[in-house]
């Protein structure tokens, strides 16, 4: 008996490829998290040259010199370099195993290119001391993490053997897709605002919480901000004259409002999942995870202000934000992925 062409075109689950891609997700997160530590500790310019490290080859840089800010920045570069090597391995693995899914092969190539550009962007941030490059570098890192989640999901057993899973009615799927799209938009906007907060020096532009300069809305005039800030914050000779600008207050306040909007959309998304897909565990799990992760994320955002920007809390807040975004991407993929009803799949739908 001769197998049908559709059978030959159907992708085959390969555990080693899936585990490789999952490892790539984890490593990319570690790169991003270490970058967050560099920013939180103000170590972004601790190593002033690139690609060398104080004139040394990056790999051969003496361990005895890994001190203070140099340690954080240099190890960030080393982990990122390891991520680049992993990107090469993943690109070759996808090229050789996903012949019936060209789009997935190109995803591997795209991720490799993204890692290269991201490294160059990080180097430009150092050599040119560019805040704009630092912001672009931070945003790009989050988007690269999301792309690795897409690749890992597409190589998983759930994606490939999807015809064995419960199918969601089209109307319910459309509703959930819309809600998840709004959630992703809210998280991406909050990500951009968070980058501006971190790199724009706005983390403590509103120094009280849950109020804002004692009220519901902070002042947005320079004179009023200066008067309110000096009243709330005790004089500190080390920070004399560092009154937040109008832009910094606006960015910080927008980030707080964004947090409320994200919290609302997460709850809205979770309620939709529990209503329309409560028996479909591949969708319920990431939706519930979003609800659980939201609580510590909000708490850490508050503690950053109350603790006057505790370094480890700021880093954890940055990292958990990346996990929230990546989880929302996974949720969207699982909702939007359409599974065949007849047990067959073609390359165009894989």
C-alpha positions as CSV (number, residue, x, y, z in Angstrom):
1,X,0.0,0.0,0.0
2,X,1.4,3.4,-1.0
3,X,1.2,6.2,1.5
4,X,-0.6,9.4,0.4
5,X,1.5,12.5,-0.4
6,X,-0.1,14.3,2.5
7,X,1.3,11.6,4.8
8,X,4.9,12.3,3.5
9,X,4.4,16.0,3.9
10,X,3.3,15.8,7.5
11,X,6.0,17.0,9.9
12,X,7.3,14.4,12.3
13,X,7.9,15.1,16.0
14,X,11.6,14.8,16.9
15,X,12.2,15.1,20.6
16,X,15.9,16.2,20.3
17,X,14.9,19.1,18.0
18,X,12.2,20.2,20.4
19,X,14.5,19.9,23.5
20,X,17.2,21.9,21.6
21,X,14.7,24.7,20.8
22,X,13.4,24.7,24.4
23,X,17.0,25.0,25.6
24,X,17.4,27.9,23.2
25,X,14.4,29.6,24.8
26,X,15.9,29.2,28.3
27,X,19.4,30.4,27.2
28,X,17.8,33.5,25.5
29,X,16.0,34.3,28.7
30,X,19.2,34.0,30.6
31,X,20.9,36.5,28.2
32,X,17.9,38.8,28.6
33,X,17.9,38.4,32.4
34,X,21.6,39.1,32.7
35,X,21.1,42.2,30.5
36,X,18.5,43.3,33.0
37,X,21.0,42.9,35.9
38,X,23.5,45.0,33.9
39,X,20.9,47.8,33.6
40,X,19.7,47.6,37.2
41,X,23.2,47.8,38.5
42,X,24.2,50.7,36.2
43,X,27.0,48.5,34.6
44,X,26.1,49.1,31.0
45,X,29.3,51.0,30.3
46,X,31.5,49.2,32.8
47,X,33.4,47.7,29.8
48,X,34.1,50.7,27.5
49,X,35.3,48.8,24.4
50,X,33.7,46.3,22.0
51,X,34.2,43.5,20.9
52,X,37.3,43.4,23.0
53,X,37.3,43.7,26.8
54,X,39.8,46.3,28.0
55,X,42.0,45.3,25.0
56,X,41.7,41.6,25.7
57,X,40.0,38.9,23.7
58,X,36.6,38.4,25.2
59,X,37.1,34.7,25.8
60,X,40.6,35.2,27.3
61,X,39.8,38.1,29.5
62,X,41.5,37.4,32.9
63,X,39.1,36.1,35.5
64,X,40.9,38.2,38.2
65,X,39.5,41.3,36.5
66,X,35.9,40.2,36.7
67,X,35.0,42.6,39.5
68,X,32.1,45.0,40.1
69,X,30.3,46.3,37.1
70,X,32.8,44.6,34.8
71,X,31.6,41.2,36.1
72,X,28.0,41.9,35.2
73,X,28.7,43.4,31.7
74,X,31.4,40.8,30.7
75,X,29.3,37.8,31.8
76,X,26.4,39.3,29.9
77,X,28.5,39.3,26.8
78,X,29.7,35.7,27.4
79,X,26.2,34.4,27.8
80,X,25.1,36.3,24.7
81,X,28.0,34.8,22.8
82,X,26.9,31.3,23.9
83,X,23.3,32.2,22.8
84,X,24.8,33.1,19.4
85,X,26.4,29.7,19.1
86,X,23.1,28.1,20.0
87,X,21.4,30.2,17.3
88,X,23.8,28.7,14.8
89,X,23.1,25.1,16.0
90,X,19.3,25.7,16.0
91,X,19.4,27.2,12.5
92,X,21.3,24.1,11.1
93,X,19.0,21.7,13.0
94,X,15.8,23.3,11.6
95,X,17.4,23.4,8.1
96,X,18.1,19.7,8.2
97,X,14.9,18.5,9.9
98,X,12.1,20.8,8.8
99,X,12.3,20.3,5.0
100,X,8.5,20.3,4.7
101,X,8.2,23.5,6.7
102,X,10.2,26.2,4.9
103,X,8.8,29.0,7.1
104,X,10.3,27.2,10.2
105,X,13.6,27.0,8.5
106,X,13.5,30.7,7.8
107,X,12.7,31.3,11.4
108,X,15.9,29.7,12.4
109,X,17.8,31.8,9.9
110,X,16.0,34.9,11.2
111,X,16.8,34.2,14.8
112,X,20.5,33.8,13.9
113,X,20.4,37.1,12.1
114,X,18.6,38.7,15.0
115,X,21.3,37.5,17.4
116,X,24.0,39.0,15.2
117,X,22.2,42.3,14.9
118,X,21.5,42.4,18.6
119,X,25.1,41.8,19.4
120,X,26.2,44.7,17.1
121,X,23.5,46.9,18.7
122,X,24.8,46.2,22.1
123,X,28.3,47.0,21.0
124,X,27.1,50.3,19.4
125,X,25.4,51.2,22.7
126,X,28.8,50.8,24.4
127,X,31.1,52.5,21.9
128,X,28.7,55.4,21.2
129,X,27.3,55.6,24.7
130,X,23.9,55.7,23.1
131,X,20.8,55.6,25.3
132,X,18.6,55.1,22.2
133,X,20.6,52.1,21.3
134,X,20.3,50.8,24.8
135,X,16.5,51.1,24.6
136,X,16.4,49.4,21.2
137,X,18.7,46.7,22.5
138,X,16.3,46.0,25.4
139,X,13.2,45.9,23.3
140,X,14.8,43.7,20.7
141,X,15.9,41.2,23.3
142,X,12.3,40.7,24.4
143,X,11.1,40.2,20.8
144,X,13.9,37.7,20.2
145,X,12.7,35.7,23.2
146,X,9.2,35.6,21.8
147,X,10.5,34.4,18.5
148,X,12.3,31.5,20.2
149,X,9.0,30.6,21.9
150,X,7.4,30.4,18.4
151,X,10.1,28.0,17.1
152,X,10.0,25.8,20.2
153,X,6.2,25.6,20.1
154,X,6.2,24.6,16.4
155,X,8.6,21.8,17.0
156,X,6.7,20.4,19.9
157,X,4.5,17.2,20.0
158,X,1.4,19.3,20.8
159,X,1.8,21.3,17.5
160,X,2.7,18.4,15.3
161,X,0.2,15.9,16.6
162,X,-2.6,18.5,17.1
163,X,-5.2,16.4,15.3
164,X,-5.5,14.2,18.4
165,X,-6.4,17.2,20.6
166,X,-9.8,18.7,21.4
167,X,-10.9,21.3,18.8
168,X,-12.3,24.6,19.9
169,X,-15.4,25.9,18.0
170,X,-14.6,28.7,15.5
171,X,-16.7,31.3,17.3
172,X,-15.0,30.7,20.7
173,X,-11.6,30.6,19.0
174,X,-12.3,34.0,17.4
175,X,-13.3,35.5,20.7
176,X,-10.2,34.2,22.4
177,X,-7.9,35.3,19.6
178,X,-9.2,38.9,19.9
179,X,-8.8,38.9,23.6
180,X,-5.3,37.5,23.4
181,X,-4.3,40.0,20.7
182,X,-5.4,42.8,23.0
183,X,-3.4,41.3,25.8
184,X,-0.3,41.0,23.6
185,X,-0.7,44.6,22.5
186,X,-0.9,45.7,26.1
187,X,2.1,43.7,27.2
188,X,4.2,45.1,24.2
189,X,3.2,48.6,25.1
190,X,4.1,48.0,28.7
191,X,7.4,46.6,27.6
192,X,8.3,49.7,25.7
193,X,7.2,51.9,28.6
194,X,9.3,49.8,31.0
195,X,12.4,50.2,28.8
196,X,11.9,54.0,28.8
197,X,11.5,53.8,32.6
198,X,14.7,51.8,33.1
199,X,16.9,53.6,30.6
200,X,15.3,57.0,31.0
201,X,15.9,57.3,34.8
202,X,12.2,57.3,35.6
203,X,12.0,54.4,38.0
204,X,11.5,56.9,41.0
205,X,10.1,59.8,39.1
206,X,7.0,59.3,41.2
207,X,8.5,58.5,44.6
208,X,5.3,57.3,46.4
209,X,3.0,54.4,46.0
210,X,0.0,53.7,45.6
211,X,-0.5,57.5,45.5
212,X,1.3,59.8,43.0
213,X,2.8,62.8,44.8
214,X,0.0,62.3,47.4
215,X,-2.8,62.2,44.9
216,X,-4.4,60.1,42.2
217,X,-2.6,61.9,39.4
218,X,0.9,63.4,39.6
219,X,1.6,67.0,38.6
220,X,2.8,67.5,35.0
221,X,4.4,71.0,35.4
222,X,8.1,71.4,36.2
223,X,7.5,73.8,39.0
224,X,4.8,71.7,40.6
225,X,6.9,68.6,40.3
226,X,9.9,70.2,41.9
227,X,7.8,71.5,44.8
228,X,6.1,68.2,45.4
229,X,9.3,66.2,45.0
230,X,11.3,68.2,47.5
231,X,8.4,67.9,50.0
232,X,8.2,64.1,49.7
233,X,11.9,63.2,49.3
234,X,14.3,64.1,52.1
235,X,17.3,66.1,51.0
236,X,20.3,64.0,50.0
237,X,23.6,65.7,49.1
238,X,24.4,62.8,46.7
239,X,21.3,63.4,44.7
240,X,20.9,67.2,45.1
241,X,19.3,68.8,42.1
242,X,18.0,65.5,40.6
243,X,14.4,66.6,40.2
244,X,12.4,64.4,37.8
245,X,11.5,66.0,34.5
246,X,8.0,66.3,33.2
247,X,8.8,63.5,30.6
248,X,10.1,61.2,33.4
249,X,7.0,61.7,35.5
250,X,4.8,61.1,32.4
251,X,6.6,57.9,31.5
252,X,6.5,56.6,35.0
253,X,2.8,57.4,35.4
254,X,2.0,55.9,32.0
255,X,3.8,52.7,33.1
256,X,1.6,52.5,36.2
257,X,-1.6,53.0,34.1
258,X,-0.3,50.4,31.7
259,X,0.1,47.9,34.6
260,X,-3.6,48.4,35.5
261,X,-4.5,47.8,31.8
262,X,-2.4,44.7,31.6
263,X,-3.9,43.3,34.8
264,X,-7.4,43.9,33.4
265,X,-6.6,42.2,30.1
266,X,-5.0,39.2,31.9
267,X,-8.2,38.8,34.0
268,X,-10.4,39.3,30.9
269,X,-8.3,36.7,29.0
270,X,-8.5,34.2,31.8
271,X,-12.2,34.5,32.2
272,X,-12.6,34.0,28.4
273,X,-10.5,30.8,28.5
274,X,-12.4,29.4,31.5
275,X,-15.6,30.1,29.7
276,X,-14.8,28.9,26.2
277,X,-11.9,26.4,26.6
278,X,-11.9,25.2,30.2
279,X,-11.6,21.6,29.2
280,X,-8.6,22.3,26.8
281,X,-5.6,22.1,29.2
282,X,-3.0,23.3,26.6
283,X,-4.8,26.6,26.6
284,X,-5.9,26.7,30.3
285,X,-2.4,26.2,31.6
286,X,-0.7,29.2,30.1
287,X,-3.8,31.4,30.8
288,X,-3.7,30.4,34.5
289,X,0.0,30.9,34.6
290,X,-0.5,34.5,33.4
291,X,-2.9,35.1,36.2
292,X,-0.6,33.6,38.8
293,X,2.5,35.5,37.5
294,X,0.6,38.8,37.4
295,X,0.4,39.0,41.2
296,X,4.2,39.0,42.0
297,X,4.9,41.2,39.0
298,X,2.6,43.9,40.3
299,X,3.9,43.5,43.9
300,X,7.5,43.9,42.6
301,X,6.6,47.0,40.7
302,X,5.3,48.5,43.8
303,X,8.3,47.4,45.9
304,X,10.7,49.1,43.4
305,X,9.2,52.4,44.4
306,X,8.8,51.7,48.1
307,X,12.3,50.4,48.4
308,X,13.8,53.2,46.4
309,X,14.7,50.9,43.5
310,X,16.0,47.8,45.1
311,X,18.4,46.3,42.5
312,X,17.4,42.7,42.7
313,X,13.7,43.5,42.7
314,X,14.1,45.7,39.6
315,X,15.9,42.9,37.8
316,X,13.3,40.3,38.8
317,X,10.5,42.6,37.7
318,X,12.2,43.0,34.3
319,X,12.7,39.2,34.0
320,X,9.2,38.3,35.0
321,X,7.8,40.8,32.5
322,X,9.7,38.9,29.8
323,X,8.1,35.6,31.1
324,X,4.7,37.2,31.0
325,X,5.1,38.3,27.4
326,X,6.5,34.9,26.3
327,X,3.7,33.1,28.0
328,X,1.1,35.3,26.2
329,X,2.8,34.5,22.9
330,X,2.5,30.8,23.7
331,X,-1.1,31.2,24.6
332,X,-1.9,33.0,21.4
333,X,-0.2,30.3,19.3
334,X,-2.2,27.6,21.1
335,X,-5.5,29.4,20.5
336,X,-4.8,30.4,16.9
337,X,-3.4,27.1,15.8
338,X,-6.1,25.3,13.8
339,X,-6.0,21.5,14.0
340,X,-7.2,19.3,11.1
341,X,-10.4,17.3,11.7
342,X,-9.6,14.4,9.4
343,X,-6.3,13.3,10.8
344,X,-4.2,14.7,7.9
345,X,-2.0,17.7,7.7
346,X,-0.3,19.4,4.8
347,X,2.8,21.4,4.6
348,X,0.8,24.6,4.1
349,X,-1.0,24.2,7.4
350,X,2.0,22.9,9.5
